């Protein structure tokens, strides 16, 4: 294959731009491929790119640099695979509530926000979210959770999140957000509570058009907003 005929440093640089699953698959092609794609420096690069926060302490001189020592004894590929399995299991546990809800069942705003905070406690990286929550076969609410986590907690620029949505083929998935606001006072009388319903695509949430909806989801029931619900949008819904 072409990579094997390139200088080693060039081949490793190209390989480091591939997905980990693709590298594993290519490593099974031949003995030479296995030697190249099992390289410690390749998997160290992948690990440091995916989980930069693990190694930040060692670069600042902190004494809590133990995680960076693990791969020395087990090898970077083994470290990467074991940590991927750990992250996958913990992330699935965090979103289990939403995953088990029937698609037609709305999720209350409080439960939705608790799921987001659960992911924050796991310190998922942007790459983690793409691998775990941006899968097209998942419930659209899980895709939404991943988007919300990336924009609000990881503070990933909207254009990068949009690129990831498009690459994972989930940008046109729709969700339906409903919220109820306290009725306004009018000449001493409080009017009926207001219900708002918005059907938006995941891509629209990253634009000015969906900014208010993402804002409601981020705040949840607070102040004048009495209740928030989010569900997978019915494609035949007129809203």
N, C-alpha and C positions, 0 to 999 in steps of 0.2 A: 504494500500500500504506500501512497505517496509520502506520508509522514516519516516512514522508516528511512527514506533516502535523504532526509534533511539533516543538517547538523543537530546534535542532541538538544542544545539550548533553544533552537528555533522550533523544533518539534514539540518540546515541552511547553513553550509559550503558546503555540497553537492549541495544543491539547487542553491547556488550562482554561480556554474559552468555551470548551464543550460542557454539556451537562454531565454530572457525575454518573448517571445511568448509562449515557452513551460511552463514557470512558470505560466503565465496567464491561460493557458489551464488546467494545473494540479489543479489550485485553484478552478476550477469549478466542481471538482469531488465530493466533499463532504464539510460539514461544517468544519470538522477538517483540511482538505486540505486548505480551504480558510483561516482559521486562521493562518496556517503555512506560506502559500505562499503570504499572504498580509502583512507579518511582516515588520515593518518599518526598522529594521536593515538589512533585506535581500535586500530591494529596495534601501536603502542608499548605501550598498556595490556595487550594480549594477550601480547606478548613479555615484558614485565616480570613479569606474573603467572606465566607458564610457566617462565621461567628467572631467578628473582630473584637467584640467586647470581652471575650474570654482572655485575650492576650494583652489587653490594654495595660493591665497592672504591671506586667513584666517590663514593658517599655518605659514606664514611669518610675521604675525603681522600687515599686511597692513590694512588700514582703509576701503578699498573697498571690504569688505567681505559680502556685502548684498546678493548676490546670494545664499550663503550657509544658509541664514536664511529662505528662502522661504519654504523649505519642513517642517519646524517645525510647521507651521500653517496648511498646506494643506495635509501633509502626503507624505512620500517619493515615494510611488507608484504613487500617483496623479501627483507629480512633474515630475517623470520619464516619464509618459505617455504624459503629456502636452508638455514637452520639446522634446520628440521624434516626436510628431506631428509637432511642430514648425520647428525642424531640417529638417524633411522630406519635408515640404512645401518650405522652403528656398533653400534646395539643388535642388529640382526639378525645381525651378525658375532659378537657376544658370546654369543648364544644358539644359534648354528648347530649346535653339537654336540647339544644336546637336540632341536632342531627336526628333525634328520636321523635320530634314533633311531626305530625302529618303535614304535608305541604299546604293544606287548606286551613291549618290552625294558625291564627295570628300569635305573635310573640309579644308579650308586654315589654314596654320600654325598659323597665327596671331589670328584667331578666336579660334582655339584650345587652345592656351596659355592663352587667356583671360578667357576661361572657367575654366582653372586650377586656375588662380589667383582669380576668383570669389569664388571658394571653399575655398581658403586660407582665404579670408575675413570672411567666415562663421565659421572658426576654426573647421572644421569637424574633429572628432577623427577617429582613425583607425577602431573602432567598427562601427561608423557612416557610413564610406565608405563601409564596408562589408554589412551592412544592406540595404544601399540605392543604391550603384553602382555596387556591385558584384553579382547582380541577373542574372541568366543564360538567362532569357527571354528578357533582355535588349539588345539594340543595342550594338554591340561589341565595338563601339567607346566610349560608356559610361563606359564600363568595363575598357577600356584603360585609360580613364581620371582618374578613381579611382586608377588604378595601378600607374600612373605617379604621382598623388598627394601624394600617400603614400610613394613612394621611394624618390622623390625629395624634397617635402616640409615637410612631417612628418619625413622623414629620417628613415623609418621603415626598418630593415634589410631585404635583399632580401629573405632569407629563410622563414621569417615569412609571407611576402607577398605571396610567392609561396604556403605555406601551406594554406593560405586563398583562393587563386585561386583554388586550388585542392579541398578544402572542399566545395566551392561554385560551383564546376564543370564548371569552365570557363577557365581553364588553357590552353586548346587546341583551344580556339577561335583564329582566325587569323585576322590580320589587314594588310593593304597595305600602305606603306609610300613611297612617291615620293619626291625627292628634286632635284633642279636644281642648279648647281654650275657654277660660272663664268669660262668661257673658259680660259685655260692657254695661256700664251704668248710663242710663238715659233719663234725665229729668227725675232723678230720685228712684228710678226703678232699674233693677238689674235685668238685662235682656237674657234670652236663652243662651246656654253655652253653645259655642261655635264648633262645628266639626269640619275639619279640613282633610281632604284625601288627595294624595298625589301618587301617580303611577310614573315611575322614572326608571330608566336604564342605569346600569352601573356606570356607564360612560358619562351620562348626564350628571351624575352626582359629583363628578370632577370638574364640572363647568359652572359658570355663574347661574345657569338655569336650574341646577340642583343644589346650589349652595344653601338655600334656606332649609331644604329637606334634611341635608346632612347636619345642619345646625340643630334642628329639632332632635334628631337622633343622638347627637352628642350631649345635649343638655338633659334629655329625658323629661319626665314629669317634674317641673319646677316652676315656681312663681305662677304666672297666669296659665301655663300649660298643665292641665289636670291629668291627662292620660296620653300615652303614646303606644301605638301598636304597629308592628311591621310584619308583613307576610309576603310570600311569593305571589306576585301579581298574576291574576287570571288573565290570560291573553285575550279573552273576549270581554274583559272589563272595559267599560266605556270611559272610565276616569283616566 
